[in-house]
Amino acid sequence: HYYHLMNGGGDPTVNSYAAKAAYQEMNVANSGIVGLQLRLSWRQLEPTRDNYNPGFAIIDGHLNKLKLTNKRFFLFIAYKADRLDVLPDYIKSSGGAYRFSFGGSTKVGEGAKFWDNSVRDRFTQLVRRLGQRYNENFTFMGVALPETALSKIQGGYSGAQENAYYSNLLVINEKL
């Protein structure tokens, strides 16, 4: 069992109120919780193109704290969410984001256009950099991604885009 820490775009560091509560709960004797799963957005991991240091600093803080208590770490990377702040600006400005709605709701979210190979390649670069940095770290257990549905994309999508989206998700998963 992992404690899933969702930061909703807020403070994901070990010093946040939510993280402090999570660590306190994880460290209760016989809690059965083996570690922390932290949800970070692509934007938090790579705020600007090829700048991974802010994301690495967040992860490193958690890994250092978890190592002290022999707990494990799992990273959940959000590349789509029910808000408009999950993707780096350079992806958005290059047309690499789509917006979606929730049924009859007026709420709008965003996701990465993985049917575009250049967007897929940028995300796989992020995954590659994470692997280079954390592959030897035995506290870092793995990476999880959100569910794969395209949702109700504003403006719709073609059958070719849908096929490319799912094909490219397979490529991304192979890189994990």
Sequence and secondary structure as in RCSB ss.txt:
>XXXX:A:sequence
HYYHLMNGGGDPTVNSYAAKAAYQEMNVANSGIVGLQLRLSWRQLEPTRDNYNPGFAIIDGHLNKLKLTNKRFFL
FIAYKADRLDVLPDYIKSSGGAYRFSFGGSTKVGEGAKFWDNSVRDRFTQLVRRLGQRYNENFTFMGVALPETAL
SKIQGGYSGAQENAYYSNLLVINEKL
>XXXX:A:secstr
 EEEEE TTS  STTSHHHHHHHHHHTSTT    EEEEEEEHHHH SBTTB HHHHHHHHHHHHHHHHTT EEEE
EEESEESSS SS HHHHHTT EEEEE TT   EEEEE TTSHHHHHHHHHHHHHHHHHHTT TTEEEEE      
 EETT   HHHHHHHHHHHHHHHHH 
